[in-house]
Amino acid sequence: MQISKYDASGNDFIIFHSFIKRDRSRLAKKLCDRKRGIGADGMIVLVPHSEYDYEWEFYNSDGSVAEMCGNGSRAAAHYAVSNSLAPSSHSFLTLAGVIEAEVRGDFVKIKLTSPEILKEPFEEEGFLWHFYDTGVPHLVAYVDDLELFDKELCAKMRYKYNANVNFAKADGDRLYVRTYERGVEDETLACGTGMAASFYGAYRDKKVKDSVRVYPKSGEELEISFKNSSIYFGGEVRNPFNTIIRLDNEFDPS
């Protein structure tokens, strides 16, 4: 089978397309293994859809299914255009809803599903937490020093609330974010929906304006804005390589 490796702001993905929907969780876990597989934060499979340009299956590196992934959406859109599966402006279906994408070269901008407030701010473990859904649930703590990010605390909050966990710092027209992702069970170099949730909360609290530059742990610059009750998220993606791999019959990807 042929697969493509993608990198979106430090989030990396294995992507391919198929004509058949099926459970590929075991395949995702095998391919995403960084020691015995190709290595990635997640696996994305594009399949046909009767109403939208395509539908996706998204798997975390542990094989679990995720409703949405912001950086994965940008990578998927670039892959779809590069493989003539969709025009440069298109829409596709995720478990969180419909995502609109615009691909201009290696720059991909998406319109996320409308954000939701899951819970009013609450104090726990010495931090004030905001709880939002930007396609998947995210806890956000706003801090003056991102070195306060603590993986043990993040893991504790992740399992208690079944959510991704973010620490964010607002600085004028810039926003800095570190994210612990469920399904990866570690800090990742970037998380699109985590940056979106951090931006949404900062915007609601008037910490930032309606358009900012955002920087995940990878240090790459992305653009996030809020317009007509929707969050728009854009940045560059890379396709480091495409390759053909051989799989055992038990991992038939078709």
C-alpha distance (Angstrom), angle and dihedral (degrees) to the residues before:
residue distance angle dihedral
M1 . . .
Q2 3.80 . .
I3 3.78 119.3 .
S4 3.80 135.4 176.9
K5 3.78 126.0 -141.5
Y6 3.81 115.3 -142.8
D7 3.78 134.7 -171.4
A8 3.81 121.0 -161.9
S9 3.80 112.0 -180.0
G10 3.79 91.9 -36.9
N11 3.81 95.3 -44.1
D12 3.80 106.2 114.1
F13 3.79 128.9 -158.0
I14 3.78 143.1 -177.9
I15 3.82 110.3 -135.7
F16 3.79 135.2 -173.5
H17 3.80 137.2 146.5
S18 3.79 132.8 -125.5
F19 3.80 139.5 175.8
I20 3.80 92.8 -129.6
K21 3.81 132.9 69.3
R22 3.78 113.5 -141.8
D23 3.78 142.9 139.4
R24 3.81 106.8 -77.9
S25 3.80 98.2 165.8
R26 3.82 94.3 120.4
L27 3.79 91.0 48.8
A28 3.81 90.4 50.1
K29 3.79 91.9 51.5
K30 3.82 90.8 49.1
L31 3.82 96.9 47.0
C32 3.82 96.2 41.0
D33 3.81 93.1 54.1
R34 3.82 104.8 115.2
K35 3.80 94.2 -152.8
R36 3.80 103.8 37.8
G37 3.79 102.1 21.0
I38 3.79 137.1 34.9
G39 3.79 94.6 -74.6
A40 3.81 127.6 -125.9
D41 3.79 144.4 147.4
G42 3.78 89.9 -117.0
M43 3.81 148.6 -10.8
I44 3.81 124.7 -122.2
V45 3.80 126.5 -164.0
L46 3.81 120.7 -170.9
V47 3.80 116.6 -150.5
P48 3.84 131.3 177.6
H49 3.79 121.6 -89.0
S50 3.80 128.7 -166.6
E51 3.82 96.4 -138.6
Y52 3.80 106.4 27.5
D53 3.79 131.3 43.0
Y54 3.80 89.3 -98.5
E55 3.78 144.2 -33.4
W56 3.77 125.9 -124.6
E57 3.77 138.4 -141.1
F58 3.81 110.9 -150.8
Y59 3.79 123.6 -164.8
N60 3.78 129.0 -177.5
S61 3.80 118.0 -134.7
D62 3.82 90.7 -96.2
G63 3.82 90.2 57.8
S64 3.80 95.6 -105.0
V65 3.79 119.6 135.1
A66 3.82 119.7 -115.0
E67 3.78 124.9 -159.2
M68 3.78 94.2 -141.6
C69 3.82 145.2 -3.7
G70 3.80 121.8 -169.8
N71 3.79 98.7 -156.2
G72 3.80 90.2 39.0
S73 3.81 88.6 55.0
R74 3.78 91.1 55.2
A75 3.81 91.5 47.7
A76 3.81 92.0 47.0
A77 3.80 92.2 50.3
H78 3.82 91.4 51.0
Y79 3.81 90.6 48.4
A80 3.82 91.6 49.3
V81 3.80 92.9 52.4
S82 3.82 93.4 42.9
N83 3.81 90.5 52.4
S84 3.83 94.8 44.4
L85 3.80 92.5 -113.9
A86 3.82 93.4 124.7
P87 3.83 141.3 8.2
S88 3.81 121.1 -101.1
S89 3.83 90.7 -94.3
H90 3.78 110.5 46.0
S91 3.80 147.0 131.1
F92 3.78 132.9 -127.8
L93 3.77 138.1 -175.0
T94 3.80 126.1 -110.2
L95 3.80 129.6 171.7
A96 3.82 87.0 -100.7
G97 3.80 92.9 54.1
V98 3.79 139.5 -91.5
I99 3.80 119.7 -21.8
E100 3.81 121.1 -159.0
A101 3.80 116.6 -150.4
E102 3.79 137.6 -171.1
V103 3.80 118.7 -166.6
R104 3.81 120.0 -162.2
G105 3.78 108.2 173.3
D106 3.78 106.1 -61.7
F107 3.81 93.3 -19.8
V108 3.80 112.7 95.6
K109 3.78 125.5 -174.6
I110 3.79 122.9 -171.1
K111 3.79 136.2 -171.7
L112 3.79 108.5 -135.6
T113 3.78 126.3 -148.4
S114 3.82 113.0 -87.7
P115 3.83 112.0 -78.4
E116 3.80 121.0 -113.3
I117 3.80 131.4 -153.5
L118 3.80 106.1 -131.4
K119 3.79 97.2 -178.4
E120 3.78 138.9 -2.6
P121 3.85 114.7 -102.7
F122 3.80 113.5 -73.3
E123 3.79 136.9 -178.1
E124 3.79 121.4 -119.7
E125 3.80 135.8 148.9
G126 3.82 90.8 5.1
F127 3.83 96.1 -56.5
L128 3.79 136.2 96.2
W129 3.80 107.2 -123.3
H130 3.79 129.0 -155.6
F131 3.80 117.0 -161.6
Y132 3.81 120.7 -153.0
D133 3.77 140.4 159.2
T134 3.81 114.6 -138.7
G135 3.79 93.9 165.2
V136 3.80 92.0 -47.5
P137 3.83 128.3 29.6
H138 3.81 118.9 -85.2
L139 3.79 133.3 -175.6
V140 3.80 113.4 -152.7
A141 3.81 129.6 -166.2
Y142 3.82 117.5 -172.8
V143 3.80 113.8 -143.0
D144 3.80 140.0 170.1
D145 3.80 92.3 -134.7
L146 3.82 122.1 41.9
E147 3.80 89.3 -159.8
L148 3.82 84.1 80.7
F149 3.81 85.9 76.4
D150 3.80 105.4 119.5
K151 3.81 119.8 -171.8
E152 3.81 93.9 -158.8
L153 3.79 91.2 53.5
C154 3.80 90.7 44.6
A155 3.81 91.0 52.2
K156 3.80 90.5 49.9
M157 3.81 92.9 50.5
R158 3.81 92.0 42.0
Y159 3.81 92.7 58.3
K160 3.78 95.4 39.8
Y161 3.81 93.7 52.8
N162 3.84 99.9 22.6
A163 3.79 88.8 -126.7
N164 3.77 142.8 119.4
V165 3.81 113.0 -101.8
N166 3.80 126.5 -136.0
F167 3.78 137.4 -174.8
A168 3.80 112.8 -160.8
K169 3.79 136.9 -174.6
A170 3.81 121.9 -162.0
D171 3.80 116.6 -152.3
G172 3.80 114.4 173.2
D173 3.81 108.3 -70.9
R174 3.79 91.4 -8.1
L175 3.78 132.2 82.9
Y176 3.81 125.2 -165.2
V177 3.79 119.7 -160.1
R178 3.80 138.7 -175.5
T179 3.80 119.1 -170.9
Y180 3.79 137.7 -163.6
E181 3.81 106.7 -156.8
R182 3.77 126.2 -150.7
G183 3.78 112.0 -134.9
V184 3.80 89.1 34.5
E185 3.83 90.4 49.6
D186 3.77 93.1 -153.0
E187 3.77 142.2 69.5
T188 3.81 111.5 -72.9
L189 3.78 128.7 -155.8
A190 3.81 89.7 -113.3
C191 3.79 142.7 -4.9
G192 3.79 119.5 -165.1
T193 3.79 98.6 -160.0
G194 3.82 88.5 43.4
M195 3.79 91.2 55.3
A196 3.81 88.7 46.0
A197 3.82 92.4 51.6
S198 3.81 91.3 46.6
F199 3.80 90.4 49.7
Y200 3.81 93.3 46.3
G201 3.79 93.0 53.5
A202 3.79 93.1 44.2
Y203 3.80 90.2 49.7
R204 3.82 92.4 48.9
D205 3.81 90.0 50.8
K206 3.82 91.2 46.8
K207 3.80 92.4 -117.4
V208 3.82 89.7 128.0
K209 3.80 137.8 17.0
D210 3.81 125.2 -109.0
S211 3.80 93.1 -83.5
V212 3.81 126.8 42.7
R213 3.76 144.2 158.4
V214 3.78 111.4 -115.5
Y215 3.80 129.7 -158.6
P216 3.81 123.5 -161.6
K217 3.80 123.6 -166.6
S218 3.83 90.1 -79.3
G219 3.81 87.8 67.2
E220 3.80 93.5 -128.7
E221 3.80 118.5 140.7
L222 3.80 119.8 -120.3
E223 3.79 134.1 174.1
I224 3.80 124.7 -124.2
S225 3.78 127.2 177.0
F226 3.80 139.8 168.2
K227 3.79 120.3 -134.8
N228 3.81 132.5 157.8
S229 3.81 92.4 -6.9
S230 3.82 92.2 -54.1
I231 3.79 134.2 105.9
Y232 3.81 119.0 -131.5
F233 3.78 117.8 -159.2
G234 3.81 126.2 -172.2
G235 3.78 142.4 170.8
E236 3.77 144.4 123.4
V237 3.79 125.1 -66.6
R238 3.80 129.6 -163.4
N239 3.78 133.4 -149.0
P240 3.83 102.3 -155.0
F241 3.78 95.0 -180.0
N242 3.79 149.6 -15.3
T243 3.77 120.6 -147.2
I244 3.77 145.6 165.8
I245 3.79 118.5 -118.0
R246 3.80 132.5 -172.3
L247 3.80 118.7 -132.6
D248 3.76 134.3 -167.3
N249 3.81 113.9 -105.3
E250 3.81 90.4 -106.5
F251 3.80 88.7 65.7
D252 3.80 97.2 51.7
P253 3.84 102.0 162.4
S254 3.82 98.0 -164.6
